[in-house]
Amino acid sequence: SYTLVRAMDYGHVCLPQEKLKEDAMRLLNVGQQSVERALSVLLINGALVQQRVDDVDYIYRPVMLESERYTARRLCEIAQQEPDVVPDADERIARAEKKLSLDLADAQREAVRRALTSPLCVITGGPGTGKTTILRAVLEVLESLELDVLLAAPTGRAAKRMQEATGREASTIH
């Protein structure tokens, strides 16, 4: 259970069962048998729950499984809403590029457009793929419309990175 709480610091709401056991053995400096016995007891008494997805058993703290399910339901609801479309999105994006001295790649420009014209937009990617650049352009357009913008990220580290990259305050979602 403690291992799952620690994993939350890295943005994980659950862990694959095998990874959880490996991490717990290392973190607690105990053998596999002890970890497996403790995991069985925690699953039986409901302190932890197991969810099977694509032949992988994931272990959750019950509150985190319910939070993940709630979040998924809410995201689906939001995604189905009518968007508040930003007027003249392409023109505003071009102005943001000029003001920020950016030359967005086509995929980045499309990501900015979608963020401005969709009820929900999730921007993901590995390091160096342009997430920060997209975020800066989106913020510039929204602020040019005199909208109040709040930044939030799933983890404290991500919020700190977002704050450093944008110069704007960012919070954790929880």
Disulfide bonds with the S-S distance in Angstrom:
none
